[in-house]
């Protein structure tokens, strides 16, 4: 279990659920207009998008209104975050984000917002497994050992995709190259959807992706999984070995996701929003969807989320330096 997941307490979920039962979501008490917009700084088809859309029906019920998913993936996610930072702190505009948001300050020289100062972390929701996949027509390797040997035999010949410069998918693959002692060329895409299309189409050779984004393509044979970046095998894809068990014990990268709002959300709105998130992810249909995707749901308190954002900023600053990614 990672430090991040340790922060996410089952006890917290039960307490929040109890609080929600006492004080259900109310449009009158929350200045809720009936529509809650979730800005996703991720493309359609990304891991976060897949999670948000699976939870959308339950979020509608929990918020007692209509939840709108608004994908704004420009500049690797910066565009969507800019929009959230400018939103009124009334609880009508929120976001589900990945840990890309705590990497940006280390890889982007001039951000128009402060992370997390210009936002209100509400809850770390859980973690999603990541997998390194290859295009089988371009990469004959079927396991980590053979893949590393292939990369070593042809330095800088192969290329890898990411959902954008400085994203967790970019950082994760750079860390793999560092741990394996190999090199490859980086091809950034404008989002996960185009990235996966490039992998399937053979425009790029390999890349790291959230498992829910590529699981159907792995099953169909369009992509081949080389290894999971998790500490243990995921029940959603138990046949895929981890890199840790394939000779890279230090290559474990977490991909967590969280709910945040704009700066200045009043405590009452934070608590109501937190309760709605807990209720939605406790919904049986959502729990089953998360299990099918391989996601681990363990919801933190707002206080734990705020502390985690600060500690994760420092953690990823260290990892960015280790991976040799220069700020742009």
MOVEN-V463328 format. One record per residue. N is the residue number from 0. RES is the residue in three letters. NEAR is the number of other C-alpha atoms within 10 Angstrom. Layout:
BEGIN
n=N res=RES near=NEAR
n=N res=RES near=NEAR
END
This chain:
BEGIN
n=0 res=UNK near=8
n=1 res=UNK near=11
n=2 res=UNK near=10
n=3 res=UNK near=20
n=4 res=UNK near=19
n=5 res=UNK near=11
n=6 res=UNK near=18
n=7 res=UNK near=22
n=8 res=UNK near=15
n=9 res=UNK near=14
n=10 res=UNK near=13
n=11 res=UNK near=16
n=12 res=UNK near=23
n=13 res=UNK near=15
n=14 res=UNK near=14
n=15 res=UNK near=23
n=16 res=UNK near=20
n=17 res=UNK near=14
n=18 res=UNK near=15
n=19 res=UNK near=21
n=20 res=UNK near=12
n=21 res=UNK near=9
n=22 res=UNK near=12
n=23 res=UNK near=17
n=24 res=UNK near=21
n=25 res=UNK near=14
n=26 res=UNK near=13
n=27 res=UNK near=8
n=28 res=UNK near=11
n=29 res=UNK near=15
n=30 res=UNK near=12
n=31 res=UNK near=17
n=32 res=UNK near=13
n=33 res=UNK near=14
n=34 res=UNK near=16
n=35 res=UNK near=21
n=36 res=UNK near=17
n=37 res=UNK near=23
n=38 res=UNK near=23
n=39 res=UNK near=26
n=40 res=UNK near=30
n=41 res=UNK near=31
n=42 res=UNK near=23
n=43 res=UNK near=21
n=44 res=UNK near=20
n=45 res=UNK near=25
n=46 res=UNK near=27
n=47 res=UNK near=25
n=48 res=UNK near=23
n=49 res=UNK near=18
n=50 res=UNK near=21
n=51 res=UNK near=19
n=52 res=UNK near=17
n=53 res=UNK near=19
n=54 res=UNK near=22
n=55 res=UNK near=19
n=56 res=UNK near=16
n=57 res=UNK near=22
n=58 res=UNK near=25
n=59 res=UNK near=18
n=60 res=UNK near=16
n=61 res=UNK near=25
n=62 res=UNK near=24
n=63 res=UNK near=18
n=64 res=UNK near=17
n=65 res=UNK near=17
n=66 res=UNK near=23
n=67 res=UNK near=16
n=68 res=UNK near=19
n=69 res=UNK near=17
n=70 res=UNK near=17
n=71 res=UNK near=21
n=72 res=UNK near=23
n=73 res=UNK near=16
n=74 res=UNK near=16
n=75 res=UNK near=25
n=76 res=UNK near=25
n=77 res=UNK near=21
n=78 res=UNK near=17
n=79 res=UNK near=21
n=80 res=UNK near=27
n=81 res=UNK near=17
n=82 res=UNK near=14
n=83 res=UNK near=25
n=84 res=UNK near=23
n=85 res=UNK near=14
n=86 res=UNK near=16
n=87 res=UNK near=15
n=88 res=UNK near=20
n=89 res=UNK near=18
n=90 res=UNK near=23
n=91 res=UNK near=21
n=92 res=UNK near=22
n=93 res=UNK near=26
n=94 res=UNK near=25
n=95 res=UNK near=22
n=96 res=UNK near=27
n=97 res=UNK near=25
n=98 res=UNK near=20
n=99 res=UNK near=23
n=100 res=UNK near=24
n=101 res=UNK near=23
n=102 res=UNK near=23
n=103 res=UNK near=24
n=104 res=UNK near=20
n=105 res=UNK near=21
n=106 res=UNK near=21
n=107 res=UNK near=14
n=108 res=UNK near=11
n=109 res=UNK near=10
n=110 res=UNK near=12
n=111 res=UNK near=12
n=112 res=UNK near=15
n=113 res=UNK near=10
n=114 res=UNK near=20
n=115 res=UNK near=18
n=116 res=UNK near=14
n=117 res=UNK near=18
n=118 res=UNK near=22
n=119 res=UNK near=23
n=120 res=UNK near=28
n=121 res=UNK near=29
n=122 res=UNK near=28
n=123 res=UNK near=30
n=124 res=UNK near=25
n=125 res=UNK near=20
n=126 res=UNK near=20
n=127 res=UNK near=23
n=128 res=UNK near=25
n=129 res=UNK near=27
n=130 res=UNK near=29
n=131 res=UNK near=24
n=132 res=UNK near=26
n=133 res=UNK near=27
n=134 res=UNK near=24
n=135 res=UNK near=19
n=136 res=UNK near=13
n=137 res=UNK near=14
n=138 res=UNK near=17
n=139 res=UNK near=13
n=140 res=UNK near=19
n=141 res=UNK near=15
n=142 res=UNK near=16
n=143 res=UNK near=22
n=144 res=UNK near=15
n=145 res=UNK near=13
n=146 res=UNK near=17
n=147 res=UNK near=17
n=148 res=UNK near=13
n=149 res=UNK near=17
n=150 res=UNK near=21
n=151 res=UNK near=16
n=152 res=UNK near=11
n=153 res=UNK near=12
n=154 res=UNK near=12
n=155 res=UNK near=13
n=156 res=UNK near=13
n=157 res=UNK near=17
n=158 res=UNK near=16
n=159 res=UNK near=22
n=160 res=UNK near=27
n=161 res=UNK near=30
n=162 res=UNK near=29
n=163 res=UNK near=23
n=164 res=UNK near=23
n=165 res=UNK near=25
n=166 res=UNK near=22
n=167 res=UNK near=28
n=168 res=UNK near=26
n=169 res=UNK near=24
n=170 res=UNK near=26
n=171 res=UNK near=28
n=172 res=UNK near=26
n=173 res=UNK near=24
n=174 res=UNK near=22
n=175 res=UNK near=23
n=176 res=UNK near=17
n=177 res=UNK near=15
n=178 res=UNK near=15
n=179 res=UNK near=19
n=180 res=UNK near=11
n=181 res=UNK near=18
n=182 res=UNK near=19
n=183 res=UNK near=19
n=184 res=UNK near=14
n=185 res=UNK near=20
n=186 res=UNK near=19
n=187 res=UNK near=20
n=188 res=UNK near=19
n=189 res=UNK near=18
n=190 res=UNK near=24
n=191 res=UNK near=28
n=192 res=UNK near=18
n=193 res=UNK near=19
n=194 res=UNK near=27
n=195 res=UNK near=27
n=196 res=UNK near=13
n=197 res=UNK near=18
n=198 res=UNK near=23
n=199 res=UNK near=21
n=200 res=UNK near=14
n=201 res=UNK near=18
n=202 res=UNK near=16
n=203 res=UNK near=23
n=204 res=UNK near=24
n=205 res=UNK near=31
n=206 res=UNK near=25
n=207 res=UNK near=30
n=208 res=UNK near=30
n=209 res=UNK near=26
n=210 res=UNK near=25
n=211 res=UNK near=25
n=212 res=UNK near=23
n=213 res=UNK near=26
n=214 res=UNK near=20
n=215 res=UNK near=12
n=216 res=UNK near=16
n=217 res=UNK near=16
n=218 res=UNK near=12
n=219 res=UNK near=10
n=220 res=UNK near=13
n=221 res=UNK near=17
n=222 res=UNK near=24
n=223 res=UNK near=26
n=224 res=UNK near=28
n=225 res=UNK near=24
n=226 res=UNK near=23
n=227 res=UNK near=30
n=228 res=UNK near=29
n=229 res=UNK near=22
n=230 res=UNK near=19
n=231 res=UNK near=15
n=232 res=UNK near=20
n=233 res=UNK near=23
n=234 res=UNK near=13
n=235 res=UNK near=17
n=236 res=UNK near=16
n=237 res=UNK near=12
n=238 res=UNK near=11
n=239 res=UNK near=17
n=240 res=UNK near=21
n=241 res=UNK near=25
n=242 res=UNK near=26
n=243 res=UNK near=19
n=244 res=UNK near=15
n=245 res=UNK near=14
n=246 res=UNK near=12
n=247 res=UNK near=16
n=248 res=UNK near=12
n=249 res=UNK near=13
n=250 res=UNK near=22
n=251 res=UNK near=19
n=252 res=UNK near=21
n=253 res=UNK near=19
n=254 res=UNK near=23
n=255 res=UNK near=22
n=256 res=UNK near=23
n=257 res=UNK near=22
n=258 res=UNK near=22
n=259 res=UNK near=28
n=260 res=UNK near=29
n=261 res=UNK near=26
n=262 res=UNK near=18
n=263 res=UNK near=14
n=264 res=UNK near=19
n=265 res=UNK near=12
n=266 res=UNK near=11
n=267 res=UNK near=12
n=268 res=UNK near=20
n=269 res=UNK near=22
n=270 res=UNK near=19
n=271 res=UNK near=23
n=272 res=UNK near=26
n=273 res=UNK near=27
n=274 res=UNK near=27
n=275 res=UNK near=24
n=276 res=UNK near=25
n=277 res=UNK near=26
n=278 res=UNK near=22
n=279 res=UNK near=22
n=280 res=UNK near=25
n=281 res=UNK near=18
n=282 res=UNK near=17
n=283 res=UNK near=11
n=284 res=UNK near=15
n=285 res=UNK near=21
n=286 res=UNK near=18
n=287 res=UNK near=15
n=288 res=UNK near=17
n=289 res=UNK near=22
n=290 res=UNK near=15
n=291 res=UNK near=13
n=292 res=UNK near=24
n=293 res=UNK near=23
n=294 res=UNK near=27
n=295 res=UNK near=17
n=296 res=UNK near=24
n=297 res=UNK near=21
n=298 res=UNK near=29
n=299 res=UNK near=29
n=300 res=UNK near=24
n=301 res=UNK near=21
n=302 res=UNK near=11
n=303 res=UNK near=18
n=304 res=UNK near=24
n=305 res=UNK near=20
n=306 res=UNK near=13
n=307 res=UNK near=19
n=308 res=UNK near=20
n=309 res=UNK near=14
n=310 res=UNK near=13
n=311 res=UNK near=17
n=312 res=UNK near=19
n=313 res=UNK near=13
n=314 res=UNK near=13
n=315 res=UNK near=21
n=316 res=UNK near=16
n=317 res=UNK near=12
n=318 res=UNK near=17
n=319 res=UNK near=20
n=320 res=UNK near=13
n=321 res=UNK near=14
n=322 res=UNK near=18
n=323 res=UNK near=12
n=324 res=UNK near=17
n=325 res=UNK near=12
n=326 res=UNK near=15
n=327 res=UNK near=10
END
